[in-house]
Amino acid sequence: MNASFDLDHAKLAADPRFAAIGLELSALSPINSRESFNRYCREACRLWNRAFPGGIGKTEQFGKLLDRIEHNNDGVIRTGWGGVAITLHEHP
């Protein structure tokens, strides 16, 4: 990886629910290698699961997207853990 990405965690730090996560993740910036990217992702998942073991909600489209994955409809990428449903994001 030739690029380097400095990450801004200000929005996380400004929200009391996410401030601790933002603080710990900011120590892992910049991302400038495959290893630093993987480390950042693993740490982000670990911190999120520690802070919100039961989750904090789900998208109203979750059921529909899960059904698409289970039935291998158009726009689905199968993975070992289920799949990814590709959607077009339309900003509100």
Summary of the structure (lengths in Angstrom):
residues: 92
radius of gyration: 16.3
end to end distance: 34.0
largest distance: 41.0
contacts: 182
relative contact order: 0.11
helix: 43%
strand: 11%
